[in-house]
Amino acid sequence: MRILYIRENNSGCGYYRCFVPALFLNCSGHQVDFSYRLKKQHLKEYYIIFLQRAYSPFLIEILEEKRDAKLYYDIDDLLTGLYNEHHMFDFYKEKKKDMETIISLCDGIISPSQILLEKLSYLNKNQIYFPNLLINNFETNTVKKDKKSIIFAGTRSHKEDYKKYSSVFKKLREDHGIKMIFFGFKPDDFDESWMEYIEPVSIFDYQNRLSEIDASIGLALLENNEFKRSKSVIKFAEYSSAGIISVLSEVGAFKDIPDEICIKIDSKESLFNSIEQLMNKQDHEILNKTRGYIKENFHISIAAKYLSKITDFEKDFTFNKEIYNNLKKRFLMSDDLNDIIFSKSNYYIVGNSQTANEIVKIFKDRKITINGVVESDDDIPKDSNVIICSKGYPGEIKSKLNEKGIKNIYSVY
């Protein structure tokens, strides 16, 4: 069966919503391709097409045509209802109407959040729950870690979540000498005397890097607003699989996680008391109880349970390293991106990652001139073609470039 994933980018969202299910399907004998844009011929060439976070108005005309393929809209955040303070609010506010139209024209909507599906039910009644699933670290890491080290992993969108509880951690520092580790973002009150910042890594390296970090307690603290209530619980699965106990806000889907395998908090006082108790425990019995739950609810092999609601996908899954590596290459640099990039000129590359160096080498081999490799978007002219290779949050960079009037933007990691 030929299946196509149209993805927004190669970030964590693209990885969990496109690459992971594609790996399951590929290892189960299906042909899966990736693209950044939907073309009219795709409607005849593929049996099923998944659109991830799509918002381009050009899609509407294509979707209104008669088609043989089944199209499903995949979304993992309430992008049609961002709160005003979110750093991508202005960007998605302009896209909301087009997104709603696209969702309504698809044959169904897929999400890792039941709450999010309910929120979007006014647009599409055919709803399919498909959780974010893990590939690596199938068994919970049981290596004992520093009980006084606490990690908060995520993008800069979690700055406000941390800020709300920052006084609690300062008190814990005074009373118990804790260390705070921030993986992916740096808070405004960062203090290097008791805080550590770890830069973002490729999503393909993320889970292994998380497992290496010497922290025993992981934070998934969310403000209680409509957007945060609609999020998935993948952070709990990532922490648990890395041998880290999750301390979760009692918000949204986090409420449904069994109490015996995590700690839930609903106030500053409960957060302080919970962490204090965890540091005083001799054994992490909570982690021992998470193993079966993680395997039964977040392992890639259960994908058929949910995909079968779309069509009769093969249920036998055998992980194949060769398939994984080949699919990863196609995911990072799909054919249509090659066509787009190498048919243009006037290029700027944003980022200093290893991927950026690889892109530069490809351009030199093809004798294509690069105007500049920069670390920020400050000095890029309006008529440029920009390739984002940054390790940071790509949506923020893309939004700034859009504000400058730059339209041709591609993300490669």
N, C-alpha and C positions, 0 to 999 in steps of 0.2 A: 504494500500500500504506500502511495506517495503522499508525504505529509510535509507541509511548509510552515515554518515559524517566521513571522515578520516581527522583529524585535526592535525596541526603541534604542537600546544600547547594550554594551557588554558589562554593565555594572552588576551588583548583587541581584537586582530584580530580574535582569535578563538571564542570569545564571540559573536562578531557582525556577523561574517561570518558563524558560525555553530550553536551556542546555540540559538540565537534569531530566525532564520528561523525554526530551529528544534522545538522550543516552539510553533510557529504558526502551524506547521504541526501536532504536537502531540495534540494540543488543537482542531484541526480540524479533528481528528479521524485517523490519520496515525501513523504507528509504526516507530519510529525513533531511531536508535542506533548510538553510537559513537565508534570510534576506533582510534588508533594511527598508524595503519599499515594496508595495503590492503593485503588480503589473496586471493588465487585463488578461494576458495569456496564462497567468497563474491559475485563473478560475477554471481553465480547461485542463491544465497540466497536473493539478493536484486534487486529491480526494478530500483532504481536510486541510484547512488553513487556520492557523492561530495568529491573531493580531494582538500583540502586547502593547498596552498603553497607547494605542494609536490615536492621533488627533489631527492629522493632516486633512484639510478640506477636500483635497484631490481624491481622497479615498471614497468620499460619498458618491461621486459620479460612478465609480467602478462598482461599488456595492449595490447600486440601484439597478445594475444590469442583470439580465437573466444569467444564471450560473449553474454549473454542475457541482462545483465544490461546496462543501459545508464550511462556513466561517464561524469561528468562535472568538469572542473578545476576552482577552485575559488581562485582569487588573488586580493589583495587590494593595493599592492605597486609594483612599477616597479623594481622588484628584479633582473630582467635580465639586468638592466641598471643603477645600483647604481653609483653615482659619487664617485670619488677617495677618498674624505675626509670622506665618511660615515664610521662609525665604524664597519659596517658589510660588507664592500666592498670585502675584501679578502675571506671571507667565501662564499659569493654568487657568486663571480667570478669563483670559482671552480665548483659550482653547475649549472652554467648557461646553459651549453650544455644539461645536463640531464633534466633540467626544460623545456627547449624549446622542447625537444623530447616528454616529457610527455604531454605537452599542445597540441602538434600536434596530439597525439594519442587519445585524449579525444573527446567525441561527441560534446563538446561545451566548451566555456569559460565564466565565470561569474565574474563580478566585480562591485564595487560601483562607479567606475569612467569611464565615457564615453571616456575620453582622454586616459586612460590606455588601454581600449579595442581597440581603434584605433591603439595604439602603438604595440599591440600584434596581430593585424589582419593578419600579415604575417605568423603566426603560426596556427591560427584557425579562419575560417570565420564565424562560428556559434557563435555569441556573444550575451550575455544576460546581460542587466544592472539590477542589484539588489542593491538598496541603503542600507547603514547601517541604521538600524531602532532602535528606542528607545522603551523600555518596561515601565520603571518607569517615573513618572512625565509627564504624557500625556499633562497636561495643564501647560503653562508657569508660573513659580514661580513669583509672583508679589510683594513679600516682598521687601521693599525699602532697599537698601544696601549702604554702604559707598562709596560716589562718588569719593573719593580720593584713593581708593584701587583698584589696577589693578592686575589681575591674568594672569599668563602664565602657562597653564597646558600642560603636555606632557612628553615624555621620554627624555633621554639625547641627542637624535638625534636633538633636537631643540636648543641645546646650541649655535650653529652657527647662527641660525635664530635670537636669542636674541642678540647675540654679535654685529651683524650688526647695531642694533638700540640702543645699551646700552647708548650711549651718549645722546640720546633723553630723556631717563628716568632719567638720572642724572640731566638734565636741568629742567625737570618737577619737580623733587624733590626740586631743588633750588628755583624755582619760585612758586610752589604750594604745596609743602610738601606732595607729593604722597607717598603711601606705595606700594611696589611690593611684590606679593605673587607668589611663584613658587611651583606648585603642580606636583611632579613627577621627577623633576630634579633641580639641584642647579648650577647656573652660576659660572664661574670662578671668577668673581668680586663680589661675594656675600658679602654684608655688613649688618650685623644683626641690625644695627641702624635704617635701613629703609626697610629692606627686611625680608621676612618670608619664610621658607622652610617647605613644608608639604610632608611627605613621601608618596610613592605610596601605594595604597590600592588594595584589590581584585577588579577585574572588576565588580563583583556583588555588591560591595559597592560604586563603583566610582561615579555614578550619584547622589546618596544621599549625599555623602561627598561633592561633588562639590556644591550642593544646599545649604549646611550649611556654606560655606565659605563667609565671609563678604566682597565681592568685587562686584563692579557694572560694571566693564569693563573687558572683556576677550580678550586676544591676540591670534591670529592665524597668526603669521608672518612667511612667507616662503621665502626662497631664490628662485630666478627665474631660476631654473634649470629643466631639463627634469624629474627628479625624483619627485621633489616637485610639478611640474605642473600636475602630474598624480595622485595626492592624492585626496581622497574623501573629502566631506564637513562636516563630522560628528562632527568636533570640533565646528562648528557654531551651529549645532543642540543641542549639549550638553550644550554649554554656554546658548543659548536661553531658553532651558527648565529649566535651573537653575536660571533664572531671571537675567542673565548677558548679557550686550550688547556686541556684537562681533565687534572687530576691525580686519579686514582681509586684508592681502596683496592681491592686485589685480592680482592674479596669478591663472592659471588653472581654475578649476570649481568654485572657489570663485567669478569669474567674473559674473557668471550666477545668483547669488543670488540677488534678487531685492534690489535696493539701499535704499528703504525706511525701510528695516528691519535690516540693518547692516551699518557699516562704512567701506569704502574701502580706502586703502592708497597705494601710489606708490612711496613714498619718505620719508626721515626723516622729512622734513618740513611738509608734509601732515599728518604724524603721530602725530607730536607735536600739530599742529593746531586742529586736530580732537579730541584728548583727552582733550585738553584745553576747547574746546566748549562743550564736553559732561559733564565735571565737572561743568560747569556754568549753565547747563539746570536745570530748576526747576522740570520738570516732564520727565519721561522716556517714551515718547510717542512711541519710536521705539519698546519697548517691547510689548506694547499693540497690535501692528500690526503683531507681530511674531506668536501669538497664532494659528490663523487659518493656517498659512503657515506650522508650525511645525506639526500640527495634520494631515494635508493633505499630507505632504511629508515625514514625519519621524516616523509615528506611526505604530506599528507592524501590525495593522489590515489591512494595505494596501498591505501586502506581497503577497496576491493572485494576485494582479495586475501584478506582475512581474513573480511569480512562474508559472502562467498559460501559460507562453511562453514555459515552459518545458513540462508540461502535464496538464491535467484538475484537478487541486487541488481544494479541497473544499474551497469556498469563505467565509463561515460563520465562524467567529472566536470569541470565548468566552474565556476570560482569566480565567484560573483555577489555584488557588494557590497550590493545591495538585499536579497537573501535573507539575507545575513550580518547586516545591521542589524536586519531584522525578527525574525530568529530570536534575536538577542541580547536584544531587548526582551522576548520571550516567556520566554526563559531566566531573566532577572533577576526577572520578576514574572509568574509563570504564573497562569492563571485561578483555579485552586483556592486559591491564596494570597490573591487578592483576596476570594474568598468567605469564607475563614477570618477574615481581618483585619477586614473591614468588617461582620461580623456580631457582633462582640464590642465590649467597652469596657475601660476601665482599662489603658491602654497606657503602656509605657515603651520608649524607643528607646535602645539602647546603641551608642555610637559618635559620632564627629564628622566622618565622611566626607561627600563630596558627595552620596552616595546617601542618607545620613541627612537631609540638607537637602531632598532631593527627596521623601522619604517624608513629612516634616513638611508640605510644601506640599500633597501629595495629601490628607492628613488634614484640613488646614484647608479645602481646597476642598470636601470632603464633610462639613464641620462636625462632625468627630469629634474629641473631646477627647484630647489627649496629656497624661498626668500628669507626664511629665518626659523630657528628653533628657540622658542621663548618659554618662560615659566609662568607668564601671566598673559592676559588678553589686552594689556594696556596699550600696546603700540601696533596693533594689527589694523591695517587699512580696511575700509568698508567693503571693497570689491574682492577681498581675499577668499580663498578656499582654505578652511581650517580643519585640521585633524587633531582631535583631542586625545592625547596619550597620557594624561595626568593620572596619578594614583589617587587623587582626591575625588570629591563628589562632582561628577561630570555635569549634572543638571545645573549647578550653580554657574559653571563656566559657560555652558551653552546659553543660559538665560542672559548673561552679561553680553555675550556676542550678539544675540538677537536684538538686544536693546541698542546696540551700535549699528544695527541694520545689516549685519552679516547673516546671510541665509544659507550658504553652503558649508555646513558643519557636519563632521563625521567623527564618531567615537570609536577608537580602537585601543584595546588594553593588552 
